[in-house]
Amino acid sequence: MGYDLRFRLHPTWPFGHICNWKNFVIFKIIADCFAKRTSITSLDLQLLRESAYTTNLIIDENVTTPLPTFIRTGDTYYHQKEHHLNTMVTELGLPTLFITLSMAEGKWVHLRAILSATDNGDTLPTNRPYHVTSHFLHRLRSMKKVIWKDERLSEWGTIQNYFQRVEFQNRGAAHTHTCLWSTYSIEQMIRNNVVRSDMPDPNHEPELFKHVQAHQIHTCNYRCGGQHQLTLFISPRVQ
């Protein structure tokens, strides 16, 4: 929430600056490489390739990347996270729960009120990625603190370890992939109806049926060409 409104309001301005900075770093590394030597070594040839647009040599990002691991747009960052998760699975075994959460920013009443009362008042979430992402992270942290950590509500037992990754869809909306290692086993949660894969009975579970039908059934169209799918859902209290 800095003073520069372009960062908060423009949907692509921060991303454009990151890309420009990335290109500058690549150019600087190549320039320094050739400034220090008069000939190209075999190691250079392994790391460089010819540009698709000119005859100049550029860094082959299929082999390496000049971006440090803390920059989330770089392959190095994702490779580091992949190794991190693989190490956890090797040490802890398969996670008890795998949870994917996506935004419903168009249906969030509180978010609409926040957008209408801040900066330029534009209530279209796609035009306000910074505010929407901040709100999403706030809701995610609140859900973890109030529901996930309360064994009486989640019925997962105690969460001993977790791994989480936040990604962004083409429209700019955030979604998360989370692995949880809890004290309750998968068999125990299925036996207690904490994790289910059936459609709730609309007569006996009308509220749960309404939520599952609205949020957890994939409706196919020309983009996917698949079939209708019902995802696993978790106990009514978590809904």
N, C-alpha and C positions, 0 to 999 in steps of 0.2 A: 504493500500500500504506500509506495513512495510518492514523491512530489511530481514525478513525471507522469502526466495523465496518459501519454501514449502507451506506457507499459500496462496500465490498467484497462484501457478502453479499446486499443487496437487489437484485432484478433490475430494478426500475423507479424506485428512490428518486433516483438521480442524474438520470435523464431527467425525472422530475417537477419537480425543482428547476430544471432548465434551462428547461422550459416556463413555469414560474411567473415566472422571471426575464425571459423573453422577453415575457410578457404585461405585466409591470410596465414594461418599457422602452417598449413600444408605448403604454401608457396615459400614461406620463410625457411622451413626445414630443407626443402629442395635446394633453395639458393645457397644456404650455408653448406650443404653437402658438396655442391660443385665448387664452392669458393675455396674449400680446403684441400681439394685434390684436382689434379690435372687430367686424370683418366677415370673411367668408370670401371669399378671392380666387379667381380662375380657376385658379391653381396648386393651391390647396387642393382644389378640386373634382376635379382630375385625379388627386390622390394619395389621396383619401378615397372611401369608399363607405359605404352604409348597412348596418348590421349585420343579419344574417339573423334575429337573435333580438329585437332592439329597434329603435327608431327612431334610435338614436345613430349618429354617424358614426365609422368606424374606418378605419385605414390599409388601402388596397387592396394586398395583398401580391402580386397579379398584376402590379402596376405597379412597386412599390418595396418595400423592406423596411428596417426600422430596425436590423436585426442587422448588426454589422460582419463583415468578410470572414473573420476568424479563427474565427468560430463556425461549426462544421461542419453545424449543423442549418439554416442559412439558405440561401436561394437565391443570395445574393450570393457565398457561398463557392464554390458549384458553377459559377456563371457565370464566376468568375475562373479556376477550373481548366479549364473548357471553352475559354476564350480561350488559356490556357497551352498546352493540347494542340494547338489549331488552329495556333498560332504555330510549334510544333515541327514539325508535319507540313508546313507551308508552307516552312519553312527546310530540313528534313532529308529530306523526302519521306515516303512511306509507311513505317511501321515494318516491320522484318524479321519479327518474331514478335509475335503477340498471345496472351497467356497468361492464362487464368482459373483461379484456384485457389480451392477451397472447403474448408471444414473437414470432417474426419472425426472430430470430437471424441468420438463414442461408441466409436471403435475405437482411440483413442490410449491405450496402456497406461501410458505415463509420466504423462499428464495425470490419469488415474484415481488413480494413486498420489499425485500432488501434491494432488488434491482431498481424498482421504481423510486426508491428514496435516496439513491446514491448516484453521484457523478452525473452522467447525462440522462438518467432515467429510462434508458432503453431496457425493456423487459424481455427482449429476445435473447435466450441464453447463449446462442451461438455467437452473438456479438459481444458478449461479456465473459470471455473465457477465464479471466483472472478471478473475478468475483465468484463465478460458478464453481471453479475448482476449490477456492477457499471454503465455500459453503459445503461442498462435498466432503472435504477432509474433516471439517468440523462435525458433520453428521456421522462420519465413519468413526472418529475418535469417541464421540458420545455413545454410539452403539456398542463399541468395545467396552467402554467403562461401565455402562449401565446394565447391559444385557450379557455380553460374552463373559465378563468376569464374575457374574452372579450365577452360581451353580443352580440355584432354585429356578431361575428363568431359562437358562440355556439347556439344562439337563445334560451337559456334556462332561460334567466333572470339572476338574481343574485343568486349565490350559498350561501345559508344561513348556512347550516350545511352539514357535510359529514362524512362518516365512510368508512375506507379502510382497507383491509387486503391483505397482500402479501403472496402467497403460492408458493411452488416449486413442479414441476412435477418430475417424476422419472428420466428424462434425465437431471435434474438440472436446467431447465428453469423456470424463475419466471413468475407468472401471478397474476393479481390483481382482487379482487371483491370489487366494490365500490358502496355505497349508497349515493345519492345526494338529498338534499332537496333544491329546487330552487323556485324562486318566480313565474315562469310560471307553470301553472297546466298541468297535463297529457293531459287533453282534449284540451287545447290550443295548445300544441306542436303537437298533432296528427292532429288537424285542420289545422295547418300551415305547415304540411308535414315535421316537424323537426324530428319526430319519425315515421318510416314507417315499414311495414312488407310485402310489395309487391316487386316483382322483377322489377328493373328499366327497362324501355324501351331501348333496345340497339340502336334504331334509334334516339330517342330524348335525351337520357341520356347515351351516349356511355362510358364516363369516369367513371361515377358512376356504370354502369352495369359491367364494367371491374373489378372494385375494389370489388364489392359485390360478383361477381362470384369467384374471386380469394381468398378472405379472409373470407367470412361470410356464406358460404354454407358448411355444414357438409357432407362429403362424407363417406358413410358407407363402412366397410370392415368386415372381419371375427371377429374383436375384439369387435364390438358393436352389430352387428346383428339387428340394427334398420333401420330406413328409413331416406331418405334425408330430411334435415331440413334447412330452411332459418331463420336465427336469425333476430331480430329487428336491424335495422341500423339507424344511425342518419344522419342529413342533409349532402348534398354533400360537403359543405365547411369544415366540421369536418373530412371527409374522407381524 
